[in-house]
Amino acid sequence: MTRLATPTRPGGVLPDAAEARAAQSRREQAALGELRRARVNQTRANRGRRGGGGAAKYGALLVAGIVLVIVLISVLSPVVKKAWRDISLPLHYSTVIRDQAHQKGLDPALVAGVINAETGFDARTSAAGAEGLMQIEPRTAQLLARQSGATNFRVQDLGTPAVNIAYGCYYLKHLLHDFGGDATAALAAYNGGETNVSSWVAAAHRAGHSFAVADIPFPATRAYVQKVLHYQSEYRSKYASQLGYS
């Protein structure tokens, strides 16, 4: 049988095969394009997730940090308050102060206020020779020793906190007695001398009024009295248990 010749296109490629290959090539190119687009979209999505994850992680860390700060504040607040109180309003030898004040009929907070105003609970010898926590002058201490009947007192004993507080309380009691229980006058005398205060009190009475802080002409003594009275109030409120108020 004679076979009919199959027409060919230039290049000797069969028409149907060429079309099939061209179609296949187009399909492959389209598939490659889709694959590239898919990869680009996936990369973008991954970046978005990483960015979102970083933001979420940062947010979680921020919340954890805030919670930690709140917990630390709640735990450390009493400690910080106590530390600040101890610095701004120190109190030592509270048992001695309480006992001596009780024995001599004094307000423990007043005694603590005098000590804080005089030395800030840091015992020392002043330029004028006053000794210890309550800054007792040796001459005054010797007079108080005779009045109280002490027989073995030595000036160097004023360096012992318990002895110094005992003599300071005795002196405060003496001044309060001499000035009729007037704490303002007694404190002014503790700082400025009894003779000066006696004249100031007399002047106030001649003017027709009770002696007050404003009647103290010495700025340093006036500031001293105001300071002690302020400390007295602070010690009552902030050291109530230590000083025997509760």
Phi, psi and omega in degrees: 000139178276125178271141178285139178289135179273125181299144178235158174263165180307140181097352176075013180270135179295140182303316183292321179294321180296316180296321180295318179294320178297317179296320179297318180297319179296319179296319179296317179298319179295319179296318177299320178298317179296321180296317178298316179298321179296319179295319178298315180297321180295318179298316179297318180297318179297318178298319179298318180294320179295319178296315179296320178296320178296317178296318179296319179296317178299317179298318179296318178296320179298314179298317179298321179295318179297316179299318180298318178298316180298317179297315180298319179297316182294325181282318187272345183306311178298324180293316180295317179299318180295317180298318179293320178298317181295329179280311186281333181218075185291153174213120174230162178058038184298325180295317178296315180299313181298315182292315181293320178296319179297315181298328186252010175068036181249161173280121180304325180293328177294317179298314179299322179296321178295316180298317181295319179292325182283312188222355185062030181065022176245091187301138179197172175256128182280170177298332180275357178096002178292144191244145165074190186304318185257012174050061179271127176286140182306318180297318178295319180297320179295321176296316179295323179297318179294317182295324183274352180086013178290137184246342185247019184290138172232145183303322181295343177295339179294345176283348177274121185308314183297319179292316181299316179294321179298315180289323177296320178293321178297319180293317177300317178300316179300315182291319178298322178295314183294330182251029171062032179080006180282106183296323180298314179293319181297317179293322177298321179291324179300324182265318189254356178099141183295320182298315179299314184293324178301320179289325179291319179296317179298320180294321178295319179293322178295329178281356174088023178216163179287154180295135181222171181303322181296342180275358180275114184281339180278116181304319182294319180290320178298315178296323179298312181298315179299320180296313182297317180297323176294314179299321180304314179296319181294318180294324178298318185277325188263343179231041184301315183288319182295330183259007171087020179272343181214000000 
